[in-house]
Amino acid sequence: MFSLHIPLGIGGSSIVAYVLRQPALDPEVQVISLLVVQTLELAGALLLLSTAARPEHKLTNFFQVKKTDKERNWVLASALGFGFLLLMILLTSLVTSISSGGGRAANSPIVNEIMQSSNAAKAACAFVYCITTPLLEETVYRGFLLRSLASRTNWQQAVLVSSAVFSAAHFSGENFVQLFIVGCVLGCCYCWTGRLSSSIAVHALYNAIILMAT
């Protein structure tokens, strides 16, 4: 019932296959190429935000905690956000399953193939989904986009707009609603705690749970 979105870096595997002149990549090569592309995307995003962003949107500011936010228990907020996220995804999955007359695959065929291969491929896949992807997406969509929108409008609208962009950027029409909900919960975690580490932790835990269900 659950779905796990494919990182944008998965498209890099087709480029690797073209360079290697292979119609299809082995799971190990595929996950390594995914790891490399995701790492390059993360490094590029961090470099861009560190050098080109306006002072208030500098990378170092994303991890600064305001004095008013230090009193809030970000661990408790993250735990509540994670629990609420799983509940909402479960409910939407049940609705989708009932409306479609049956369940569907938990993950993409690419992820399933990787998770059924060697332990090294599984470890690399887990690193991508639980470390690299949360860092990249939370920095871009919550740290930069949501923060930028919130400086021009109220935080509720900023969460909704950034979540819609987050969902659309995954190019998954069938998972748009679930990804939008994920974005909203992560955005609320960031806004309430004032810590990007909160949304990163929830994002990583969510991906880990879904990956374990594969």
C-alpha positions in Angstrom: 0.0 0.0 0.0 2.7 2.4 0.9 4.7 4.1 -1.8 8.3 5.3 -1.9 9.1 8.0 -4.4 12.1 7.7 -6.7 14.7 10.4 -6.2 15.3 12.6 -9.1 18.8 11.2 -9.3 17.4 7.9 -10.5 17.4 9.4 -14.0 21.2 9.4 -13.9 21.2 5.6 -14.2 20.0 5.9 -17.8 22.9 8.2 -18.6 25.3 5.7 -17.0 23.8 2.9 -19.1 24.3 5.0 -22.2 27.9 5.7 -21.4 28.6 2.0 -20.6 26.7 1.0 -23.7 24.5 -1.4 -21.8 20.7 -1.8 -22.3 20.3 -2.3 -18.6 22.4 -1.9 -15.5 23.1 -4.5 -12.8 21.4 -3.6 -9.5 24.9 -2.9 -7.9 25.9 -0.5 -10.7 22.5 1.1 -10.7 22.5 1.9 -7.0 26.1 3.1 -7.2 25.2 5.5 -10.0 22.2 6.6 -8.0 24.4 7.3 -5.0 26.9 9.3 -7.1 24.3 11.3 -8.8 22.4 12.1 -5.6 25.7 13.1 -3.9 26.6 15.4 -6.8 23.1 16.9 -6.6 23.5 17.5 -2.9 26.9 19.0 -3.3 25.7 21.2 -6.1 22.7 22.4 -4.1 24.8 23.2 -1.1 27.4 25.0 -3.2 24.8 27.1 -4.9 23.1 28.0 -1.7 26.4 28.8 -0.1 27.6 31.1 -2.8 24.6 32.5 -4.7 21.8 32.9 -2.2 20.9 36.2 -0.6 22.3 36.6 3.0 19.0 35.7 4.7 18.9 32.4 2.6 22.5 31.4 3.1 23.0 27.7 3.9 24.4 28.4 7.4 21.2 30.2 8.3 19.1 27.1 7.6 20.5 25.3 10.7 20.4 28.3 13.1 17.9 28.1 15.9 16.0 31.1 17.1 16.0 31.8 20.8 12.2 31.4 20.9 12.5 28.0 19.2 15.1 26.6 21.7 12.4 26.1 24.3 10.4 23.8 22.0 11.1 20.1 22.3 12.1 19.3 18.7 12.5 15.6 19.4 8.9 15.3 20.7 7.7 17.4 17.7 9.6 15.2 15.3 8.2 12.0 16.9 4.6 13.4 16.8 5.1 14.5 13.2 6.5 11.1 12.2 3.5 9.3 13.8 1.0 11.6 12.2 2.7 11.2 8.8 2.5 7.4 9.0 -1.1 7.6 10.0 -2.0 9.9 7.1 -0.1 7.8 4.6 -1.8 4.6 5.9 -5.2 6.2 5.5 -4.5 7.5 2.0 -3.1 4.1 1.0 -6.2 2.4 2.3 -8.4 4.8 0.4 -6.4 4.3 -2.8 -6.4 0.5 -2.4 -10.2 0.4 -1.9 -11.0 2.8 -4.7 -8.7 1.0 -7.2 -10.0 -2.4 -6.2 -6.7 -3.7 -4.9 -3.2 -2.8 -3.7 -0.2 -1.9 -5.7 3.5 -2.4 -5.4 5.1 -0.7 -2.4 8.1 0.5 -4.4 9.2 1.0 -8.0 10.6 -2.0 -9.9 14.0 -0.4 -9.8 14.0 -0.2 -6.0 12.6 -3.7 -5.6 15.3 -5.1 -7.9 18.0 -3.3 -5.9 16.7 -4.5 -2.5 16.6 -8.1 -3.7 20.3 -8.1 -4.8 23.5 -8.0 -2.8 23.9 -6.6 0.7 26.2 -3.9 -0.6 23.5 -2.7 -3.0 21.0 -2.7 -0.1 23.3 -0.7 2.1 24.0 1.8 -0.7 20.2 2.1 -1.4 19.5 2.7 2.3 22.2 5.4 2.4 20.7 7.2 -0.6 17.1 7.1 0.7 17.8 7.6 4.4 20.8 10.1 4.3 21.4 11.7 1.0 17.9 12.2 -0.2 16.5 13.7 3.1 19.5 16.1 3.3 19.1 17.2 -0.3 15.3 17.6 -0.3 15.0 19.2 3.1 17.7 21.7 2.3 16.1 22.7 -1.0 12.3 22.4 -0.2 12.1 23.3 3.4 15.4 25.2 4.2 15.3 27.3 1.0 11.9 27.2 -0.7 9.6 27.2 2.3 11.8 29.8 4.1 11.8 32.1 1.1 8.0 31.8 0.7 7.4 32.4 4.4 9.3 35.7 4.2 6.7 36.9 1.8 3.5 35.3 3.0 2.2 33.4 6.1 3.8 30.1 7.0 0.6 28.1 6.3 0.6 29.2 2.6 4.3 28.7 2.4 3.9 25.1 3.6 1.1 24.4 1.1 3.0 25.9 -1.9 6.3 24.3 -1.0 4.6 20.9 -0.5 2.9 21.1 -3.9 6.3 21.9 -5.6 7.9 19.1 -3.6 5.3 16.6 -4.8 5.2 17.8 -8.4 9.0 17.6 -8.6 8.9 13.8 -8.1 7.0 13.4 -11.4 4.6 10.8 -9.9 1.0 11.5 -10.6 -0.3 8.5 -8.7 1.6 9.5 -5.6 1.0 13.2 -5.7 -1.4 13.3 -2.8 0.7 11.2 -0.6 3.9 13.2 -1.4 1.9 16.4 -0.8 0.9 15.2 2.7 4.6 14.2 3.3 5.6 17.7 2.3 3.0 19.3 4.6 4.0 17.3 7.6 7.7 18.0 7.0 7.0 21.7 6.5 5.0 21.9 9.7 7.8 20.2 11.6 10.3 22.7 10.3 8.1 25.7 11.0 7.1 24.7 14.5 10.6 23.6 15.7 12.6 26.1 13.7 15.1 23.3 13.1 15.8 21.8 9.7 17.2 18.8 11.6 13.6 18.0 12.6 12.3 17.6 9.1 15.4 15.8 8.0 15.0 13.3 10.9 11.3 12.7 10.1 12.0 12.4 6.4 14.8 9.9 7.0 12.7 7.8 9.4 9.8 7.7 6.9 12.0 6.6 4.0 13.6 4.0 6.3 10.3 2.5 7.4 9.0 2.4 3.8 12.2 0.9 2.5 12.0 -1.8 5.2 8.6 -2.7 4.0 9.9 -3.5 0.6 
